[in-house]
Amino acid sequence: MITRQTPRWAKSLAAVLCVGIVCVLAAARSSGQSPTPSEVPAPAEIWKTIFARPGTIPAPKGNPITPAKIALGRELFFDKQVSGDGQRSCASCHDPALGFSDGRSTALGRNGQPLRRNTMSLWNLAWSKALYWDGRKPTLEAQAQVPIEHPNEMAGALSTIAEALMRDAKYRERFQKAFPPTGEISPSSILQAIATFERTLVSPETRFDRWIAGDRSAISLSAYRGFELFVGRAGCLSCHGGWRFGDERFHDIGLKTSDLGRGALPEAGGPKAPLFKTPGLRELKYSAPYMHNGSMSSLDQVVSHYAGGFEKRPSLAANIVRDLQLSGQERDDLIAFLGTLSSDAPPEFTSSQRAE
């Protein structure tokens, strides 16, 4: 399993959790207003810190975010010209209405056969340091090249695609605006534009965010009880922390699978265990089915997996609660909480122009 620099939210959490998560929960219950049994409590200050949404979008120095580049990348993302036979676009597998996924257990190849893994959502990837379930690509630019040129996905050649776009007056004008002064149309500029658009896919505020901001009517009592389970006894926070609800790490969560994921890559080191990236939980209502192999069609199945449904083996992630038992009400509460992390309807994405 690889290690990474501890994120800021984790440092904030460590500063407060002097003897574990119980300390924070005790502080949360003893702070703020004393609600009646029918009221949702206000969030403790520590949760406001840990789950605070960022004010800007990070971008590499060599590919700053600009409105013209966003617009160009968006057009390329939906354009089937960015493929070998003009039959597929990036959006063919990353449908905005499906959480920028495709609704399948695993993606479908050009040959009509299922590919190996579930199509990951594209929400909030500007903050990601490793892309794909196995983390094999470090940037959105590097990731975008793979499906475009993969023979069983989009089957294109970026040099050929660039030549075709150069013959299009509309694209010549848009590349000129996006990449002044030369307006270069090249494999590199195509990937930079697509990656820029993808960086601006920031999931909108949801009922959870409104509750964190102080609106106690934004979530139900059931969802609040689910939140307490999530950050407490169920142990979900240990992998799904921060505002994106993901830790950017790779874990064995006890799925029945012959796919080793990150464990098959030389850079993983150590025992060859099935290691997969923790996905963020934002807008997950629309990106079913779940897990790297799309083996779970509902959140109820996901909760059941963590409540004793996983395989116990030596490589199992240390932060999974081994003996978690949940009542039917507690399962419903957890699912109610997870529902607050998604928009009430598929969000109409608008590319933010904020940037660091």
Order of alpha helices (4+ residues) and beta strands (2+ residues): alpha-alpha-alpha-alpha-alpha-alpha-alpha-alpha-alpha-alpha-beta-beta-alpha-alpha
